[in-house]
Amino acid sequence: MFDVAGLRVMRAIAAEGSFTAAARSLGYTQPAVSQMVRRLEDRTGTVLVERNGRSVRLTEAGTVLSRHAVSVLAALDNAESEVAAIAGLESGRVRLMAFPSSSATLVPSALARVKAAHPGVTVHFSEGEPPESLAALRAGLCDLAVAFTYDGTDAGRGEDDLEGLEVIDVLTDPVTIALPVDHPLADQDVIRLSDLSDEQWIAGCPRCRGHLLALCDQSGFRPEVSFETEDYVAVLGLVAAGLGVALVPRLILASVSHPGVRTLELEPASSRAVQVVTTPDLLRVPAVRATLDALCASARELDLSATGAANLTV
């Protein structure tokens, strides 16, 4: 029923005492002010201003409206200031969900970048594997999901429809084979998966287990999976104890190592794509875009070369 311009006019009339003075204070013409008052009276169905020569006086209804206009316009001004601050990256909130191995490497560097460049922006972080994080994004529970997908698949893996989502590839993460240091084949630099067909295997998350089964199937055997854990510290501990071998993405090795484990290159090579997933609308939110840019910048500086330990420069 009410518009902002009309409320500003009623407040100005109450303060100035005439249409002419109210118009001058708002930068309007006097006829424009008169027209706005008539429109408000038509909408409310009652007289708001009593005209007395050059001066005016608010009726009881006009007084009520002008009184409420003060608080309404103050709330709108505050909202406008807060939105402007968010748009200008002076404030804002981003909810980020990422899979565990990225939360020890890629994510900390990105969050440090956001904090340094935009100290008023707050990033709330939680861990979640891709099925969980993509579902959270769909449900509006997070703004950015750091996910991964292996060769030949997509981030959804049939668990979540990616239609309507923005998927940005930020990093290629090679997959290695982890063997005990005293394994007969541990002195090699490259190993074929078929050479390990008789080994006991340690599998990770469901998505990683699926990748293991697919690779082994391509190599002509089905792996005997004796242990399953999503904790790669535990995976390396099991390998070091001689209880099995495992596929380990190199991103893991940027933050986790074990003196009893040797990692070898896989032949044929395999990798997973690390991706950031969001929605087209969220991508236009300045704080979300800034966090995405920080993740991309940190990924570019993450060294996952085969010749040494991974390094990340913040």
C-alpha positions in Angstrom: 0.0 0.0 0.0 2.8 2.4 0.9 5.9 3.3 -1.1 9.2 4.6 0.2 8.9 8.0 -1.5 5.5 8.6 0.0 6.7 7.8 3.5 9.6 10.2 3.0 7.2 12.9 2.0 5.0 12.4 5.0 8.0 12.5 7.3 9.2 15.7 5.6 5.8 17.4 5.8 5.6 16.6 9.5 9.1 18.1 10.0 8.8 21.2 7.7 5.1 22.2 8.1 4.4 22.9 4.4 4.4 21.2 1.0 6.9 23.8 -0.3 9.4 23.3 2.5 9.0 19.5 2.4 9.6 19.6 -1.4 12.7 21.8 -0.9 14.2 19.4 1.7 13.7 16.4 -0.5 14.7 18.0 -3.8 11.2 17.5 -5.2 8.9 20.0 -6.8 5.9 21.2 -4.8 3.4 19.6 -7.3 5.2 16.3 -7.0 4.8 16.4 -3.2 1.1 17.2 -3.6 0.6 14.3 -6.0 2.3 11.8 -3.7 0.1 12.9 -0.8 -3.0 12.5 -3.0 -1.9 9.0 -4.0 -1.3 8.0 -0.4 -4.8 9.3 0.5 -6.3 7.3 -2.3 -4.6 4.2 -1.1 -5.5 4.7 2.6 -9.0 5.9 1.9 -8.7 8.8 4.3 -7.4 12.3 4.5 -3.8 12.6 5.7 -3.1 16.3 5.4 -5.3 19.2 6.2 -4.5 22.2 4.0 -4.7 25.7 5.6 -3.5 28.3 3.1 0.2 27.9 2.7 0.6 25.8 5.7 -0.6 22.2 6.3 -1.4 20.1 9.3 -1.4 16.3 9.5 -4.6 14.7 10.4 -4.7 11.9 13.0 -4.1 9.3 10.3 -1.3 11.4 8.8 0.3 11.7 12.2 0.2 7.9 12.7 1.7 7.4 9.2 4.5 9.9 9.7 5.3 8.5 13.1 5.7 5.0 11.7 7.6 6.3 8.7 10.5 7.3 10.9 11.2 3.8 12.1 10.4 2.2 8.7 12.7 4.5 6.8 15.5 4.1 9.4 15.2 0.3 9.0 15.4 0.7 5.2 18.4 3.0 5.4 20.2 0.5 7.7 19.3 -2.3 5.3 20.7 -0.2 2.4 23.9 0.4 4.3 24.4 -3.2 5.1 23.7 -4.4 1.5 26.2 -1.8 0.2 28.8 -3.1 2.7 28.2 -6.6 1.5 28.4 -5.6 -2.2 31.6 -3.7 -1.4 33.1 -6.7 0.4 33.3 -4.7 3.7 31.2 -7.5 5.2 29.5 -10.7 4.2 29.2 -14.3 5.1 30.2 -17.4 3.1 29.4 -21.0 4.0 32.0 -23.3 2.7 32.0 -27.1 2.8 35.0 -29.2 1.6 36.1 -32.8 1.6 38.7 -33.7 4.3 41.9 -33.9 2.3 41.3 -30.4 0.9 40.6 -29.0 4.4 44.2 -29.6 5.4 45.8 -28.1 2.3 43.8 -26.1 -0.2 41.2 -24.6 2.1 43.5 -23.0 4.8 45.4 -21.1 2.2 42.3 -19.9 0.5 40.8 -18.7 3.9 44.0 -16.9 4.7 43.7 -15.1 1.4 40.1 -14.0 2.0 41.0 -12.8 5.5 43.9 -10.8 4.3 42.1 -9.2 1.4 38.6 -8.8 2.9 38.8 -8.8 6.7 35.1 -8.0 7.0 34.0 -11.2 5.2 33.4 -14.2 7.4 33.8 -17.7 6.0 32.1 -20.5 7.9 33.7 -23.9 7.1 32.6 -27.5 7.6 33.8 -30.8 6.2 31.8 -33.1 3.9 32.4 -35.6 1.2 30.9 -34.7 -2.3 27.5 -36.4 -1.9 27.0 -34.6 1.4 28.3 -31.2 0.3 26.4 -31.2 -3.0 23.2 -32.0 -1.1 23.9 -29.2 1.3 24.4 -26.8 -1.6 21.1 -27.9 -3.1 19.3 -27.4 0.2 20.8 -23.9 0.7 22.9 -25.0 3.6 26.2 -23.9 2.0 27.3 -21.5 -0.7 30.4 -23.3 -2.0 31.2 -27.0 -2.1 34.7 -28.2 -2.7 34.2 -31.6 -4.3 36.2 -34.1 -6.4 35.6 -36.5 -9.2 37.7 -39.2 -10.7 38.5 -39.8 -14.4 35.5 -40.6 -16.4 32.9 -39.4 -13.9 31.3 -36.2 -12.8 30.9 -34.6 -9.4 27.4 -35.9 -9.1 28.2 -39.6 -9.7 24.5 -40.2 -10.0 24.1 -39.1 -6.3 23.1 -35.6 -7.2 21.9 -33.9 -10.3 24.4 -31.2 -11.4 21.9 -29.4 -13.7 21.7 -25.7 -12.8 25.0 -25.8 -10.8 28.3 -24.1 -11.7 31.2 -26.5 -11.6 34.7 -25.0 -11.7 37.7 -27.2 -12.1 40.5 -25.9 -9.8 43.1 -28.7 -9.5 44.2 -32.0 -11.1 45.2 -34.4 -8.3 47.2 -37.4 -9.5 46.6 -40.8 -7.7 49.5 -42.8 -6.4 50.0 -46.3 -5.0 51.0 -46.5 -1.3 53.2 -49.5 -0.4 55.1 -50.5 2.8 58.7 -49.4 2.4 59.9 -53.0 2.6 57.5 -54.2 -0.1 59.4 -56.1 -2.9 58.2 -53.5 -5.4 58.7 -50.4 -3.3 62.0 -49.5 -5.0 60.3 -48.8 -8.3 59.3 -45.4 -9.5 56.2 -46.5 -11.5 54.0 -49.5 -11.0 51.3 -51.2 -12.9 48.1 -51.9 -11.0 48.1 -55.5 -12.3 51.4 -56.1 -10.4 49.4 -55.8 -7.2 46.5 -58.2 -8.1 47.3 -60.5 -5.2 47.6 -57.8 -2.6 45.2 -57.0 0.3 43.7 -53.5 -0.4 42.7 -50.6 1.9 39.8 -48.6 0.5 38.8 -45.1 1.4 35.4 -43.3 1.0 32.7 -44.9 -1.1 33.6 -42.7 -4.1 37.3 -43.7 -3.7 36.4 -47.3 -3.3 34.4 -47.1 -6.6 37.4 -45.6 -8.3 39.6 -48.5 -7.0 37.2 -51.1 -8.2 36.9 -49.5 -11.7 40.7 -49.3 -12.1 41.3 -52.8 -11.0 38.5 -54.0 -13.3 40.3 -52.3 -16.2 43.5 -54.2 -15.2 41.7 -57.5 -15.2 41.2 -58.3 -11.5 39.0 -57.6 -8.6 40.8 -56.3 -5.5 40.4 -58.0 -2.1 39.5 -55.1 0.1 40.4 -56.0 3.7 40.1 -52.6 5.4 37.9 -49.5 4.8 38.5 -46.1 6.3 38.0 -42.5 5.2 40.9 -41.4 7.4 44.0 -41.2 5.3 46.2 -41.1 8.4 44.8 -44.5 9.2 45.3 -45.6 5.6 49.0 -44.9 5.7 49.3 -46.5 9.1 47.7 -49.7 7.9 50.0 -49.6 4.8 53.1 -49.1 7.0 52.1 -52.0 9.1 52.1 -54.2 6.1 48.4 -54.9 6.2 47.7 -53.8 2.6 48.3 -51.4 -0.2 46.1 -48.4 -1.2 45.4 -45.7 -3.7 46.3 -42.3 -2.3 45.7 -39.0 -4.1 48.7 -36.8 -4.0 46.8 -34.0 -2.3 46.8 -36.2 0.8 50.6 -36.3 0.8 50.7 -32.5 1.1 49.8 -32.8 4.7 50.1 -36.4 5.7 53.1 -38.7 5.4 54.5 -41.8 7.1 58.1 -43.0 7.2 57.0 -46.6 6.7 55.2 -45.8 3.4 56.5 -45.4 -0.1 54.3 -43.9 -2.8 54.7 -44.8 -6.5 53.4 -43.4 -9.7 50.6 -45.4 -11.3 50.7 -46.8 -14.8 48.5 -46.0 -16.6 48.2 -42.7 -14.8 44.9 -41.8 -13.0 43.8 -38.6 -11.3 40.9 -36.8 -9.8 39.6 -33.3 -10.5 39.2 -31.1 -7.5 36.2 -28.8 -8.2 34.3 -26.0 -6.6 30.5 -26.2 -7.0 28.0 -23.4 -6.5 24.9 -21.9 -8.1 24.8 -19.2 -10.8 23.1 -16.8 -8.4 25.5 -17.3 -5.6 28.4 -16.8 -8.0 27.2 -13.2 -8.4 27.5 -12.6 -4.6 30.7 -10.6 -4.1 31.9 -12.5 -0.9 31.2 -15.9 -2.6 33.0 -14.9 -5.7 36.0 -13.6 -3.7 36.2 -17.0 -1.8 36.0 -18.9 -5.1 38.8 -16.7 -6.5 40.9 -17.4 -3.4 40.4 -21.2 -3.8 41.4 -21.0 -7.5 44.5 -18.9 -6.6 45.6 -21.3 -3.9 45.1 -24.3 -6.2 47.3 -22.7 -8.8 50.1 -22.5 -6.2 49.7 -26.0 -5.0 52.6 -28.1 -6.3 51.5 -31.7 -6.9 54.5 -32.6 -9.0 55.7 -36.2 -8.9 59.2 -35.4 -7.9 58.7 -34.2 -4.4 56.5 -33.3 -1.5 53.6 -31.0 -2.2 54.2 -27.4 -1.3 51.7 -24.5 -1.0 52.7 -20.9 -0.9 50.1 -18.7 0.8 
